[in-house]
Amino acid sequence: MISVKNLCKSFEGYTAVDNLCFDIKPGEVVGFLGPNGAGKSTTMKMITGFLPPSSGDIQVCDLSFESASLKIKQKIGYLPEGAPAYGDMTPLQFLTFIARIRGFKGAEKDARIDQVVQQVELQEVMDKPIENLSKGFKRRVGLAQALIHDPEILILDEPTDGLDPNQKHQVRELIKNLAKDKIVIISTHILEEVTAVCNRVMIIAKGKLLFDDTPNALHKLSKYYGAVTLHFSYRADASELAELEGVDSMEEDLKTGRVTLFPKPGEHILHLVTAHAQRCKLPVDSLFVEQGRLDEVFRKITQEVTE
């Protein structure tokens, strides 16, 4: 388990992390969200031992950095932002170097390298200089080095940065599989990452923890949660929709042709909206119940502290 108590970090009078407190248990995939400069990467660096805190306490598996720094680092796989590597090395040379640093030799070293190469699909670039690889492949090399010692805790700073949609899907599936017996913390500003892989969301801004709950709880904070949105194939009079029983208000976007109906508290209006659209032959080409818009919730939560 990771236990963080009253964690603070200041740089020359600037407070980057301000009194963070949280616990993380095995099996949790935590999405660590926040705007640029929120303190995400600084927090990750303190949890991994790369930065000492200004004050507060971090316990990892009941160990503290003051007395067991090396033991903690042996339990952690870390993909930092930017994934620095030796550009003149090939992925094979780099992963061999990392494996040896981690203490692996001989057949076990080769087996570890083979396993992570298969996991992140690096086979086609193993003998090319890292500096010549695409941003996506460089990111995968960074992910491979974080996994090579099969850590109990995996801390990933922007793990899908630079990856194409297929690669993002592959990495997310890998993370979900790894999370079965590990703690996984993902620092990201990509909201879709949260719903794709995380079972817990923490949002920080200006170093303060503003939200800590499930992705579903985050969705429910959206004013759009449970609303019904229709898209018209051409402009039509939608005013009668606002008069339906159970509808509290209506929002119409003339640019996109979307109409969103907000239900009164406790009301379900999908069947009423569908029946009215069919009865009046409205030019509806899509109709769905909103699950909540995370971009709207994210702005609302973070702007309260940044304004």
C-alpha positions in Angstrom: 0.0 0.0 0.0 1.0 3.6 -0.6 0.2 6.0 2.2 0.7 9.7 1.8 0.2 12.1 4.8 0.3 15.9 4.7 2.7 15.9 1.7 4.1 19.3 0.7 6.8 20.5 -1.7 8.0 24.0 -2.2 10.5 25.5 -4.7 11.9 28.9 -3.7 8.7 30.0 -2.1 6.4 28.4 -4.7 4.2 25.6 -3.3 3.9 22.9 -5.9 2.2 20.3 -3.7 0.1 21.5 -0.8 -0.8 19.1 2.0 -1.8 16.0 0.0 -3.3 13.0 1.9 -4.3 9.7 0.4 -3.9 5.9 0.5 -3.7 3.5 -2.5 -4.2 -0.2 -2.3 -3.3 -3.1 -4.6 -5.8 -3.5 -7.5 -6.4 0.2 -7.7 -5.7 2.0 -11.0 -5.6 5.6 -10.0 -5.9 8.4 -12.6 -4.0 11.4 -11.3 -5.6 14.3 -13.1 -4.9 18.0 -13.1 -4.1 21.0 -15.4 -0.6 21.7 -16.4 1.4 22.9 -13.4 -1.0 21.3 -10.9 1.7 19.3 -9.1 1.1 15.9 -10.7 4.7 15.1 -11.8 6.1 16.6 -8.6 3.9 14.2 -6.6 5.0 11.3 -8.7 8.7 12.1 -8.2 8.2 12.2 -4.5 6.4 8.9 -4.4 9.2 7.3 -6.4 11.9 8.9 -4.3 13.4 11.1 -7.0 12.4 14.2 -5.0 12.4 14.6 -1.2 9.3 16.3 0.2 9.5 19.6 2.0 7.3 18.1 4.7 4.9 15.3 5.2 5.3 11.5 5.1 5.3 8.8 2.4 5.0 5.1 3.4 5.3 2.4 0.7 4.5 -1.2 1.8 5.0 0.0 5.4 8.5 1.3 4.5 9.7 4.9 4.6 12.3 6.5 2.3 14.3 7.7 5.3 15.1 4.1 6.4 14.5 1.9 3.3 14.9 4.0 0.2 16.5 1.3 -2.0 13.9 -1.4 -0.9 11.1 1.0 -2.0 12.7 1.8 -5.3 13.0 -2.0 -6.0 9.2 -2.3 -5.7 8.5 0.6 -8.1 8.4 0.8 -11.9 8.5 4.4 -13.1 7.8 5.9 -16.5 8.7 9.6 -16.1 7.4 12.3 -18.3 9.5 12.5 -21.5 10.9 8.9 -20.9 14.6 9.9 -21.1 16.9 7.2 -22.6 20.3 6.9 -24.2 19.6 7.9 -27.8 22.7 6.1 -29.2 21.6 2.8 -27.7 19.2 0.4 -29.3 16.2 -0.7 -27.3 17.9 -4.1 -26.8 21.1 -2.4 -25.5 19.0 -0.1 -23.3 16.8 -2.8 -21.8 19.9 -5.0 -21.2 21.5 -2.1 -19.3 18.3 -1.5 -17.2 18.0 -5.3 -16.5 21.6 -5.4 -15.3 21.1 -2.3 -13.1 18.0 -4.1 -11.6 20.3 -7.1 -10.8 19.3 -9.6 -13.4 21.9 -11.8 -15.1 22.1 -14.6 -17.7 18.9 -16.5 -18.7 16.7 -14.6 -16.2 17.9 -11.2 -17.7 17.1 -12.5 -21.3 13.7 -13.8 -20.1 12.8 -10.5 -18.6 13.7 -8.6 -21.7 11.8 -11.0 -24.0 8.7 -10.7 -21.8 8.5 -6.9 -21.8 9.3 -6.7 -25.5 6.3 -9.0 -26.2 4.1 -7.0 -23.8 4.7 -3.6 -25.5 5.5 -5.0 -29.0 9.0 -3.6 -29.6 10.1 -6.5 -31.8 10.5 -4.5 -35.0 12.7 -1.8 -33.6 15.0 -3.7 -31.2 18.2 -3.0 -33.2 17.5 0.6 -34.2 19.0 3.5 -32.3 16.5 5.0 -29.9 17.1 8.5 -31.2 15.8 7.4 -34.6 12.6 5.9 -33.3 9.2 7.6 -33.5 7.8 9.3 -30.4 5.4 6.4 -29.9 8.2 3.8 -30.0 10.3 5.8 -27.6 7.3 5.9 -25.2 7.0 2.1 -25.4 10.7 1.7 -24.7 10.2 3.8 -21.6 7.2 1.6 -20.6 9.3 -1.5 -21.1 12.0 -0.4 -18.7 9.4 0.4 -16.1 8.1 -3.2 -16.3 11.3 -5.2 -16.7 11.6 -6.1 -13.0 7.8 -6.9 -12.6 7.3 -4.2 -9.9 4.5 -4.2 -7.3 3.8 -0.6 -8.0 3.7 1.0 -11.4 3.8 4.8 -11.7 3.2 6.1 -15.2 3.5 9.8 -16.2 1.5 10.4 -19.4 1.9 6.7 -20.5 0.1 7.1 -23.9 1.7 10.4 -24.9 2.6 10.3 -28.5 0.9 7.0 -29.3 -1.6 6.5 -32.1 -5.1 5.2 -31.3 -4.2 1.5 -31.8 -1.1 1.9 -29.6 -3.2 3.7 -26.9 -5.7 0.9 -26.9 -2.9 -1.7 -26.6 -1.2 0.1 -23.7 -4.5 0.6 -21.9 -5.3 -3.1 -22.2 -1.8 -3.9 -20.8 -2.3 -1.6 -17.9 -5.7 -3.2 -17.1 -4.0 -6.7 -17.1 -1.1 -5.5 -14.9 -3.5 -3.9 -12.4 -4.8 -7.3 -11.3 -2.0 -7.7 -8.8 -0.3 -4.2 -8.7 -0.9 -0.7 -7.7 -1.0 1.5 -10.9 -0.9 5.3 -10.8 -1.4 7.1 -14.0 -0.6 10.8 -14.1 -2.4 12.3 -17.1 -4.4 15.3 -18.5 -6.3 13.0 -21.0 -9.8 12.6 -19.6 -10.6 9.6 -21.8 -7.7 7.7 -20.1 -9.7 7.8 -16.8 -12.8 6.1 -18.2 -10.6 3.6 -20.3 -8.5 2.1 -17.5 -9.0 3.7 -14.0 -11.2 2.6 -11.1 -10.3 5.7 -9.1 -9.8 9.3 -9.9 -7.9 12.0 -8.0 -7.9 15.6 -9.3 -5.4 18.2 -8.1 -4.9 21.8 -9.0 -2.4 24.2 -7.5 -1.1 21.2 -5.5 -4.4 20.6 -3.6 -6.5 17.5 -3.8 -9.9 18.5 -5.0 -11.6 15.2 -5.9 -11.0 11.5 -4.9 -13.6 9.0 -6.0 -14.6 6.6 -8.8 -14.9 7.6 -12.5 -18.7 7.1 -12.2 -18.9 9.5 -9.3 -17.0 12.1 -11.4 -19.5 11.6 -14.3 -22.4 12.2 -11.9 -21.0 15.7 -11.1 -21.7 16.8 -14.7 -24.8 18.8 -15.3 -25.3 16.6 -18.3 -25.5 13.3 -16.4 -28.7 11.6 -17.2 -29.8 14.3 -19.8 -31.0 13.2 -23.2 -29.3 14.6 -26.3 -30.8 14.5 -29.8 -29.0 15.3 -33.1 -31.1 16.6 -36.0 -30.0 15.9 -39.5 -31.5 19.3 -40.5 -32.9 22.2 -38.6 -36.3 21.6 -37.0 -38.6 23.1 -34.4 -37.7 21.4 -31.1 -39.6 23.8 -28.8 -42.3 21.2 -27.9 -39.6 18.9 -26.4 -39.1 21.4 -23.6 -42.8 21.1 -22.7 -42.7 17.3 -22.2 -43.6 16.0 -18.7 -40.5 15.5 -16.6 -38.3 17.9 -18.7 -36.8 20.6 -16.6 -35.0 22.7 -19.2 -33.6 22.5 -22.8 -30.2 23.5 -24.3 -30.1 23.9 -28.1 -26.8 24.2 -30.1 -27.7 25.7 -33.5 -24.2 25.1 -34.8 -24.1 21.3 -34.2 -27.8 20.6 -34.5 -27.8 19.1 -31.0 -30.7 19.5 -28.5 -30.1 18.5 -24.9 -33.0 18.0 -22.5 -32.4 18.1 -18.8 -34.8 16.0 -16.6 -36.3 17.1 -13.4 -34.8 15.5 -10.3 -35.5 11.8 -10.2 -37.2 11.7 -13.6 -36.3 9.5 -16.6 -37.4 11.1 -19.8 -35.8 8.9 -22.6 -39.1 7.1 -23.4 -41.0 10.3 -23.5 -38.5 12.0 -25.8 -38.3 9.0 -28.1 -42.1 8.7 -28.4 -42.5 12.5 -29.1 -39.7 12.4 -31.8 -41.5 9.4 -33.5 -44.9 10.9 -33.2 -43.9 14.3 -34.7 -41.5 12.7 -37.2 -38.6 14.9 -36.1 -35.4 14.5 -38.2 -33.5 12.7 -35.5 -30.4 10.8 -36.6 -29.1 10.1 -33.1 -30.5 10.0 -29.6 -28.7 9.0 -26.4 -28.7 9.4 -22.6 -25.7 11.5 -21.5 -23.2 9.8 -19.2 -21.8 13.1 -18.1 -19.2 15.3 -19.8 -15.8 15.0 -18.1 -14.4 18.1 -19.7 -17.1 20.2 -18.1 -16.6 18.6 -14.7 -12.9 19.0 -14.9 -13.1 22.7 -15.7 -15.7 23.2 -12.9 -13.5 21.5 -10.3 -10.2 23.0 -11.2 -11.3 26.5 -12.0 -12.7 26.9 -8.5 -9.2 26.8 -7.1 -7.3 28.5 -10.0 -9.6 31.5 -10.3 
